Amino acid sequence: MPISLRLIVLLLTGVALAGCDRQKADAPQAPVAGAASDADSGKGVDRSHKGQAAPATMFKDAEGGDTSIAKFAGKPVLVNLWATWCGPCVKELPTLAALEAKGGAVRIVAISQDDGDQASVDAFLKGKGIGRFAAFHDKDMALSSALGVQILPTTMLFDAAGKEVWRFTGDLDWTSAGAAKLLAEAK
C-alpha cells in the first residue's frame, strides 16, 4: 500500500475513533426549590419574587401614551414580555389571545420588547391576527431590566394589589390545564 494511502487511512481511522470518544453527559441540574421547570431549557415557574411590588417603570400603551403595571391595580394582571424576533414568543401569542378572548378575572397585558417603533409592532400583530392586548411597547426594555428578565418570553402574574405571584420563563399554551391551574392563583 502506498504511503499516501496509508496516511489517509490512518487519518480517517483517527477521526472515526475521536467521534466515538464521547464523555458521559452531565446529570441535569436540579430545579430550584418551589419551581416546576424543564431543566434543559430553564423553562418553568419561578416563585422567588413572590410578594414583590411591580416596578413603577413606564412603557407605552397601544396608543403610545405612558403607562405602568400600577395602572392595572384592582384586578390581577398577567404581564407577558415578548418580541417579534422571538420564536417561542410568537408561538405562544395566539394562546394568550385565546385566553384574552375568553375574558375572566385576569387582565392580559403583553408588552413588546422590540427596539423598533410602535407602528412595526402594530403591523406585526395585525399580520398575525393578534389583539390589542399585545400592543404595549417597551422599546428600551426598561421593564425587562427592572424585573431582571433575561429570557423571552417571560410572563408574570401580579395580584390585584400589584404584587408578583409567580413568573413563567419560556413559552406556554395559556389555554392548557396547567396554565389554568397557575392562573387560578390570581387574587
Disulfide bonds with the S-S distance in Angstrom:
Cys86-Cys89 2.35
